[in-house]
Amino acid sequence: MGFVTVFVSATHSQMTYAAGLSNALTDGKASVNLNLRYESVEQNNTLDDANAFTLRTLISYDTSSYKGFSAKIEMEDSRIVLGQGNYTVGPSGYNIGEYSVIADPEHTELDQGYIQYKKRRFSAKLGRQVITLDGHRFVGHVGWRQDRQTFDALSAKYNPLQELSFHYVYITQRNRIFAQDADLKAKDHLFNAAYKTAYGTLTGYGYLLEVDNDADNALDTFGISFTGGSKTDDPQVLYGAEYASQSSQSAITDYQVRYLKLETGVKFSDTTAKLSYEELGSDRGAYGFSTPLATLHKFNGWSDQFLGTPAQGLIDSSVTLTSGAFDGVWTAVFHKFKADAVSDTVDDLGSELNLSYVKKYGKYYSAGIKYAAYSAGDIKTDTDKFWLWLGATF
């Protein structure tokens, strides 16, 4: 009789477990994201002008939670539409040397696929995932491109207090924006801690990056930032400051550089004005401060002239205006660039004007138009870029 009782109890437990797991898998949420975009690039050089008409499709499924566990799978596909593919993608070997670059290769790949665990103030993910930290300046998903950046990683977040958070990530592969053609094996450790105060958020971080390529290399960055705003609403005064030091080492080089950002602004009603000073330092004109995991398109001009910091470093002084209009949001940014390590031949790094307007239509649709005009200085070349897009999420 005792054996029967144990058998029945075990069977019931297994059936309950199976039912719970089945419900978690079948009671999830599916979603689709579409991004149809036209992009053109004109440069004052020997390359032909580029244009691209592409459609990115993201199809994802999130399971519901069972005993704290859940999972996500997301596929990504990008295709050239109506034959409008007159552009170059270097890492993919597409139209090499013919056109200006538009970094949107045709591809189909696993964008995200991970298992997640959540319990109270702790959460962890294992697998391919999107990771963003502190406004994407050092770690981001490069979501502007049709193939966004993800990471094969173990990530964990712990909030011992509502105001305090700790974030740790170990990355084994950087899945970059060129499909599989420029992915990098890695041994990256990311540490981030943030504390929210009544006056803003204090953040400290250490990002220890290493490309796993059997060669000596290390890119270690340690920094601290504080961002916030006044408690008054109209106008609200905005402020921020950030400092970081970086060492870049290989078997034959050892560079030391710094990063500095100062920002202030005001926000009144639906209008925001900001002044910003950002310095990506140089080590005697031989190496510039590097942020290889960042959403680089978001910073230092939308024309993407400084995706890699020049060896002379970069100082970016900018003014940004953002406001609402016709149920949408317009943005205007002006950048003035100069070298950190000035020489007889390199000082002025040019200027850039950025304009955009984005509007949502109902619950599912959005549209936008964007323009970037870069005027070259002592290096680079004059560049104009234009984008027009439609988006939908279901």
N, C-alpha and C positions, 0 to 999 in steps of 0.2 A: 504493500500500500504506500509506503514511504517513497519507493522508487517511482511509482506512478505519479505521486504528487510532485516530486522533483521534475519528472519528465514533462508533465503538463505545464508546470510553472516555467521551465526553460523554453518550452515550445511557444508559450504565450509571449514570453519576453522577446524571443526572436521574431515573432510575427509583428509585435508592436514596433520593434526596431526597424524591420523591413518596411512596415507601413509608413513610419515617420520619415525614413530615408526616401521612399518613393514619393511621398507628398512634397518633400523639399525639392526633388528633382523636377516634378511635374507642375508645381504651383509657382514657378518662377515667373520672370518677366522678360519678354522678348522686346527688342527695340531695333529700329533702323534709322541711320543717319545718312543723308545724302548731301553732297556738296558739289554743285555744278559751277565751274569757275573758268572765266577767260582771263588770261594774263598776257601782257605784251611787254617787251623789253627793247629799248633803243639805246645804243651806246656809241660814243664817238670813237670807234675803232674799226678794224678791218672785218670784224664779224658781221654776218647778216643779222638784221633785226629778228627777234624771236617772238613767236606767239604760240600759245597753248590753250586749248579748250578741252578741259578734262572733267571727269566725273568720278568722285570718290564715294564709295559705298561702305558703310560700316554696319554689320549685322551682329548683334550681340544677344546673349541670353544669360540672365542672372538667376541662379536658383534661389529659393527661399532658404531660410536658416533652419538647421537641425542641430540641436545641442551646441549651438554657437558656431557651427561650421556652415559655410556656403561656398559657392564656386561661380566663376564667370568664364565664358568663352566668347571671343569676339574676332570675327574675320574682317579683313580690310581688302578692298579692291579699288584700283584706280585705272581708268581707261581713257584714251584719247577719243574725243567725240568729233564726228564729222570730218575726220582726217586732218584736224588742225593740230599738227604736232611738229611744227617747224621750230625746234629748240634743241639745245644740247644738255645732256646729263652725263658729266664726265665719268663718275664711278661706274655707271651702267654701260658705258661704251656707246651711248646713243648719240649719233650725229656729231662725233668728236670734231672739234675745230671748225664747224660750219656756222653755228648760230651762237648768240648769247645764251647764257645758262638760265634755265628754268628748272628747278630741282624737284620735278614731279615725274619720276619714272613710272611706266606702266608696271603693275605688280598685283599679285594676290598673295596674301600671307596671313598668318595668325598674328593679330594685333595684340590681343590679350588672352591669357589663359592661366588662371590661378585658382588656388584654394585659399579661402580666408577663414580666420577664426576671430570671433569677437566675444568678449566677456567683460561686462562692466567697463572699466577704464582701460582695458588692454585690447589691442587688435594686432593681427599679423597676417601677412600675405606671402605665399610661396608660389612662384611661377612668373610668367611674363606679365608685366603690369606697367601702367602709367605711374610715374613718380614725379611730383612737383614739390618744390620747397621754396618758400619765401619769395613769391612773385616770379619764379622761373629764372632769376638772375644767374644762379649757379647750377640748378637742376630743374629741367623742364621737359615738356613733351613735344615742343616744336609743332604745336597743333595747327599752325598756319599752313604748313605744307600738307600735301595730299597724303603723304605717307608719314604719319607722325612718329616721333621717337618713343620707344618703350624700352624696358629693361628686363632681362631675366635676373630675378633677384629674390632675396628674402628680406622683407621689410617688417618692422615692428614699431608700434606706437603705444606709449603709455602716458596716461594723464593721472598722476597721483592726486592732483588738485585740479579744480576747474580752470584755474589760471595758469597751470604749469603743464607743459608737455615735453616729452622726450621722444625722439625719432631716431631709429637706427636702420640702415640699409646696407646689405652686402650684395654687390652686383657682380654677376659672372659673365654677362654679355650686354653690350650696348647695341640695341637694334636701332640703327640710325635711319635717316630719312631717304636713303637710296635703295629701298627694298633690302635684299640680302647682300648687295654688292659691296657695301662698305661697313658691315657690322664688325664689331670688335670684341674679341674675348677680353675679359677684364677681371681684375681683383680689386674692386673699389669698395672702400668703407666710407659711409656717410654718417656723420653724427650731427644732430641738430637738437637744440633745447631752446624753448621759448617760454617767457613769463609775461603775462598780461598784467599791466598796472592801470591805474586810473588815468595815466597820462600817455600811455602807448604800450607797445610790445617790445620787450628786450629779448634779443635773440643772439645766441652764441653757436658757432658751428665749426666743424672740422671735416673737410672733405679730402680723403686720402685716396688718390686715383693712381691706378697702375694698369697699363695695357699688358695683357698676358700674351707676350710674343717672344718669350725666351731671350729678351734683351733687357739690360738694366735700365729702368725708367721709373720715375716717381714724380707725381705732381701733387704736392700737399698744400692745402689752403686752410688757414685758420682765421676766423673773423668774428666780428661783433656788430650788431646793428640795433638801432632804436628808431621806431616809427610811430607816429601818433597824430593826434589833432586835439584842438581845444574843445571844451565841453559846450561852448556856444555853438548854436546851429546856423545863424545867419548874420554875419559870415562865420564860418569855421576856419580857424588857422591850422594849416597842415605843416608838419615838419618831419624830417628824417635825417639820420646820419649813419654811415656805415664805414668800417675800416677792416681791411684784411691784409694779411701777409701771405706770400706764396713762395715756395721753393720748387724749382723744376730741375731735376737731376737725371743725368744719363751716365753712361760709362765715361764720357769725356767732357761733360759740361755740368755746371752747377750755377744756376741763376737764382737771384733773390729779388723779388719785386713786391710792390704794394698796390692796394686798391683803396680808393677813397670816394665816397659819394656823400654829397650834401644836397638837401632838397627842402624847399619851402613853398608854401602856396596858400591860397584862400579858396573856400568853397561857399558860394551863396546861391540859394535856390538850386537850380539844376545846372549851374555853371561853375567850372573849376579852372583855376589858373595856377600853374606851377613853374617855378624856376629850379633848374637842376644843374649841378656840377658833378661830373663823373670822371675820375682819373684811373685809367688802367696803366700802371706804371711800367717803365722800361729799365732793364739792367744795362746801362751804358750803351744803349742803342743796339744791343745784340739780341734781346728777347723781350717780348711784351706779355703782360699779365694775361693768362688764358682761362677761359671758362668753357671747356669742351662739352659739358653736359647741359648747357643752358639752352633756353629758347632764344636763340641769338637774334632772330628776326624782330623780336620785341624791343631790342635795345640798339642804340647808336644808328638809327635811321632804317627805314623800311626798304631802302634800295639794296641792303645787304652788302655794303662795301667793306664792312669790318667784321665779318663772321670770324675771321682770324685777326687777332690784334697785331698791328704792325710791330716789327722789331723795335721801332722808335717809341712804342707805347701810344696811347690815345687819351686826349683830354676832350671831353664832350660837354660843351655848355649849351643848354637847351631851354626853350620856353614852350609850354604846352597849354593849349586852351581846349576845353571840352564843354559842350553844352547840348541841351535838347532843342530840337526843331522838327516840326511836322511829325510828331510822335516818334522821332528817331533820335540818334545821337551823332553829332558831328565832332570831329577832332582835327585840330591843326597843331603841328609841331615844327619848330625851326631849330636845327642843330648847327653849331659852329664847332669844327674839329681842328685840333692842332696836335702836334707831337709832344710827348712828354720829354723825350731826349732830343733836343733840337740840335741840328747839324747845319753845315753850310748849304746842304742840298735839300734837307727835309725839315720843314717847320709847319707850313700851312697844309692841313689835310682836307681842306674843302669845307663845304656847307651843304645842308640838305633841307628841303621843305617837304613835309608830309601832310596829306589831307585825306580825310575819310568821312563817310556817312553810312551808318548802319541802321536798319529799321526792321522791327519784327512785325509780322502779319499774322494776327491771331495767335493760336496756341502752338502751331506746328511749323510756321514758315518764317524765313528771314531773308533779307537781301542787303547787299552792300556795294559800295563803290570806293575805290582807294587809289591814291596817286602818290608817287615819290619822285622827286627831282633832285639829283645829286650834282653839284658843281665841283669839279675836281680842283685840288690844290697842287702841291708839289708831286704827288703820286696819284694813282688811280686814273679814271677817265670819266667824263660826263656821262650820266646815266639817267634815263627816264623809265619809270615802270608804272603800269596801269593794270588795275584789277576790277572785274565786275563779277559778282557771284550771287547765286541763289542757294539757300539751304533749307532742308526740311528734316524734321525729327518726328518719328512716330513711335 
